[in-house]
Amino acid sequence: MSSNSLVELDRAHLIHPVASWRGHEKSGVRILTSAKGATVTDASGQTLIDGFAGLWCVNAGYGHESVVEAATRQLRDLPYATGYFGLASEPPIRLASRLAEHAPGDLDHVYFTLGGSDAVDTTVRFARYYWQARGLPQKDQFISLEQGYHGSTTVGAGLTALPLFHAGFGLPMDWQHKIPSHYAYRNPVGTDPSAIIAASVAQLRAKVVQIGGAERVAAFYAEPIQGSGGVLVPPAGWMAAMRAVCTELDILFVADEVITGFGRTGPLFACSDEGIVPDMLTTAKGLTSGYVPMGAVFLSDRIYQTIADHAGAAAVGHGFTYSAHPVSAAVGLAVLDLYEGGLLDNGRIMGARLQAGLAALADHPLVGDVRGRGMLAAVELVIDKAKKTPLPAAALPATRIFDRAWQNGLVIRAFASGTLGYAPPLCCTADEIDAIVERTRLTLDQTLEDADVR
Ligand code: PMP
């Protein structure tokens, strides 16, 4: 089928996630046809560096034969086995035990989901169940951060603090509360790390009081680095300080590592960067490197044992048809082999190169802030550096910059405000990292020439 008729079929029938439906009808679709390593090829034959690893998920890179073989073998041997009725297949058992070895502290118990959103939903269900089990059912309020992203199901989108996910959807729900982000570049308390940490701690404590005290609060959610909110990196010590408040107040601390997990910031889990052990931890994306869908929730031993004791002989009523899917778990095992077999090391080296390369763009007239850790970064664009004025929305900076970068052979995330997001595969070579930086500079130079952007 020619790609032109595919464009028409797409326009008529395929609804795209987080898209302007009318805008998409006009602009049409770009079709990708193949991928290898850190590059993707589109239907016109252009090969580009995928600086965003799909949707920050193809951490291992494309085209690993070992992953293809693992999936093929599992599809042939046993494509499906339910975890209901006391049944299982081998791959999820092996994957859960290997992940538990790597996970921080006593996060030894793994519940597999289909992706990140239902992983977040799962933590909300387990948090409520846990407090019921502890005889404290009134602890049913949840707090998350502004600029946070926790998924697109009703519960996850309510914890998410991006207005686009709320307006028209009846969200957030009245038990979902927000406190300001640490967002260093635009924090009213300034850029001093200790002031930012003190402000966040005070805001969390104040929110708890406002809700009715710690006896009302079930859990606090944070991403180790806020991804979809614009790659916002908290100062060192921020996670530990927030964790300490939750421990003191007996509020569960949930780390949402859907983006930061699996080598994105260096280690397998970004909580390790700060020596934090959350009560629950969510992952997805890099778990299978996007080859097939899968997410996972890690439970601390305390939460697991409390829920198990409370339910006793009764079933804990939470399950999906595709929980612990054998093909996804087989892919997860093959991908974990790659991480352990040198990919995390390469990601660390290339991550340092990416951060240094992007930092050097700070001299560009459009660049207000460069931030990130490892293979996760952002360049925030402004038209006035002193005033930190964002690019005018009317100039559609996101679409325009995304298109330009594409023409320059680079896939990046361009957030609505004009902030550029980077999450390249960990398999990138030094030349590819350098090309990401050079193509970004070229894209920024071209953008600077547009009168309506300036
Ligand atoms: N949490 C975070 C931190 C995420 O970044 C995302 C997805 N970008 C999700 C949850 C939801 O994951 P999914 O899209 O796989 O449902």
Residues whose N, C-alpha, C, O or C-beta is under 5 A from the ligand:
A	BS01	PMP	G115 G116 S117 D118 Y149 H150 G151 E223 G227 D256 V258 I259 A284
